[in-house]
Amino acid sequence: MMRLAFVAVFAIAFAACRADPPSASATDASYTLVRGDLPALRTHLEASPAKLRVVNLWATWCVPCRREFPELVRTAAAFDTSDVSLTFASTDFVGMEDSVRAYLTRQNVRGTAFLLDPLQDSAETMAFEPLWMGELPATFVYDATGTRRFAHIGALADGVLADTLRALLAQPS
C-alpha cells in the first residue's frame, strides 16, 4: 500500500513540475491516440504495411524521453510511410491522458500513438519484447516479418535512428 501511495505522489509531482505544460487542444491533433495493452500494440505494429515498424516507448514525465522525442518525430517525417512507420507508445500513468494528448500535439506527431494500459508485470513486457524490462525510453525496429532488427534502451543520440533505418532499408529484402 505504501508503494502505491509513493507511485501516486511521484506521478503527481512529475506532472506538476513538467518543463512543458500543456497548451494545445486535442482537437488540433494530426494523430490518433489509441488506449490499449501491449498485445494491442503488437497487433498494430504487425498490421502496418511499412517495410520497417518502429516503436518508441516513452512517458511525458521521462526527461530523456522528452529530449529525444523531437528528433524521433523529425526522423519519422524524413521517411516515406511505405518504408517506415513510427508508433509512439506512452507508458504514462492513469489519468495523464490530457498531458499525453497535449504533448503529442505540440510535437506535431502524425499517425497512430498508443496510451498503454498500466503494465501488469515483467512477463507482459517480456512477451511484447524480451529485451525490454520497462525501462524508458526504449526504441525497437521490426521488419515486415516482425523480426526485431534494432533495439535501444535509453535515449538515442541524434541521427542514430535515421542512420539505422537507412542501413536497414538498403539491405536486400
N, C-alpha and C positions, 0 to 999 in steps of 0.2 A: 504494500500500500504506500509506503514511504517513497519507494522508487517511482511509482506512478505520479505521486504529487510532485516529485522533483522534475520529472519529464514535462509535466504540465507547466510548472513555473518556468522552466528552461525555454519552452516553446513561446510562452507569452513574452518573456524578456527579449528573446531574439526578434520576435515580430514587432515589438515596440521600439527597438533601437536599430532597426534596419537602416542602412545608409541611403536607400532609395524608396521613399514612401510611395504608396500607390497614388497615381494621378490620372490614369486613363480609365475610361469606362470599358466594360467588356463588350459593349456594342460596337466599338471601333476595331474589334479583333478580326484578323485575317486568318485565324486558326480555329480549329475545333478542339475543345477540351473534353476529353472522354475520361470518365471516372471508371476505374476498373482495377483488377488484380493483375499479378504477374502472368498468369496463363492468358488473360485477355490481351496483354501487351505482346506476348509471344505470338498469338494468333494474328494480331495486327501486323507485326513485322513479317510474318510468313505470307500474308496476303498482298504485300507490296509488290508491284511489278518491277521495281527498280532492280538493277544488277547488284547494287550494294545497299544494305539496310543498316543504318547507323542508329544506335540508341544511346542517349546520354541520360544517365540517372543523376538527378540534382535536387536541390531544395532552395527555396528563397532565403533561408537563414544560413546557408552554407557560403561562407566568404569565398573560398576557392571556386565554387560553382559559379558565383556571380562574376568573378574575374574572367573565367574562360568563356562564359556564355556568349558575349558579343562576337568573339572570334568564331565560335561554332555556327552562329547564325550567318555570318559572312561566308563561311566555308560552304554551308548548305546552299546559299544563293549562287555560289560560283559554279555549281554543277547542274547539269540537266537532270530533271526529275526522273527521266527514264534510266539514268545511270545511278543516281544516289538519292535515297530518301533519308531524312534525319528526323527522328522522333525524340522529343524531349519528354522524359518521364519524371514528374515531380514526386518526391517522397515526402512532401510537406505534411505536417500534422493535420488531423481532422480539424475543420473549422478555419483553415487558411486558404480556402478556395478563392476568395476575393483577392488576396495578395498574389496568388499564383496567376490569376487572370490578368491582373494589372501589370505584373512583371512581364508576362508573355506579350502583352500588347505593347508595352514600352520598348521591348526588344525587337518588335516587328517580326515575330515568329509567324511562319506560314505552315499550312498543312495541319496535321493532327498532333496534338500534345496529350499526354496522359497525366492524370492526377491519380496516383496509385492509392488503392486502399491500404490501410496500415498493414505493414509486413507482419506476417504471423510468426515466423520462426526461421532459423537458418536453413532448414530443409526446403522451405518455399523458395528462398533466394537461390539455393544450390540447384534446385530443379529448373529454375529460369536460366541461370548462368553459373556453372560450377566454380568459376574463378572469382565470383563476387560474393562477399560476405556482408554486404550492406554499406560498405564504405562509399563516401561521396567526395567529389564526383567520380563517376565511372562511365567509361565510354567503350562500346563494343561495336564492331563492324562484322556483319554477316553477309555471305554471298547469297545468290538466288536459291541455293540448295539448303540454306540455313546453317551452313558451316561457318563457325567463327573464324574470321581472318585477321582480326586485330582486337586487342584488349588493352585497356589502360585504366588503372585505378589511380585516382588523383587528378589534379588539373593538368590538362595538356598544354604544352608550350605552343606559342603561336606558330602556325604553319605545319605542325606535326600531322594533324588530321588530314589537311588538304594534300600534303605530300604522300601520305599513306594511301588515300583514295586514288590519287593519280597513278601511283605504282600498281595498285590492285587492278584498276581499270585497264592498264596497259598489258596486263598478263593475258595470255590466250585463255579462252573460256574452256 
